[in-house]
């Protein structure tokens, strides 16, 4: 089943442990990253983020809740986010590399 793009009001910039930054603009971007490129700690926050993003795509959870769960998972894994106030938020397509 195809899910339409569920865009967040404010994109989330995540600084990976290797120093690279990625911008996530939607639930779809976050879930793709969580299920495909997430190569670090998969604890309770990670599992919650995956479940919450899936529920948002099925219209069972608000998009804002999925965004917060994604941010929590990133923090739990030791990554900083624009929500931490440490990074500048830039607009752009989700999941793209972005120099900050």
Secondary structure as GFF3:
##gff-version 3
##sequence-region A 1 100
A	DSSP	beta_strand	7	15	.	.	.	ID=ss1
A	DSSP	beta_strand	21	26	.	.	.	ID=ss2
A	DSSP	alpha_helix	27	32	.	.	.	ID=ss3
A	DSSP	pi_helix	33	37	.	.	.	ID=ss4
A	DSSP	alpha_helix	44	57	.	.	.	ID=ss5
A	DSSP	alpha_helix	63	76	.	.	.	ID=ss6
A	DSSP	beta_strand	80	81	.	.	.	ID=ss7
A	DSSP	three_ten_helix	82	84	.	.	.	ID=ss8
A	DSSP	beta_strand	96	97	.	.	.	ID=ss9
###
